């Protein structure tokens, strides 16, 4: 099963390679969110008063990370810190991927 790419890399689900991640269901959430333009639309509902010159992470990406984390069962933000280097979760946390 082929999903939309991550930069120059393809994202492919193969079901014959053993158990790699327990968070693969997040790919379905990502594809659905992309088609609905969900996180940018959610971000448009907020009045972001941060100084644009100091913003490192767009509001849509922050919402994508938080909502995806909750959907995958990572309800506390402490989980996000320990999982931030996981390639799949990094991919899922980007609203414009």
C-alpha positions, 0 to 999 in steps of 0.5 A: 500500500503506497501513501504520499511521500515524506520529502524525497522518500516514499512511504510504503506499507508492507505486511510481510516484514514483521511488526515494525510499529504499533502506530501505523494507523496514524498513516490513515489519520494523516491521509484523511487529515490531508484530504480534508485540509483538517489541521490548517482549517483548525488553525484558522479557527484560532487567533495566533498572537505569537510574534511571527518572527519567533515562531518555529512551528506553525500552529497547524503543525502543533495541532497535528502533533497534539491531535495525532498524539491523542489519537494514537494514545499518547495523551501527555505531552511528555510522550511527545518529547520522548517520541520526537525522533521517531520517523513515523511520528515526525511524519504524522506531526507535519500538517503539510506533509 
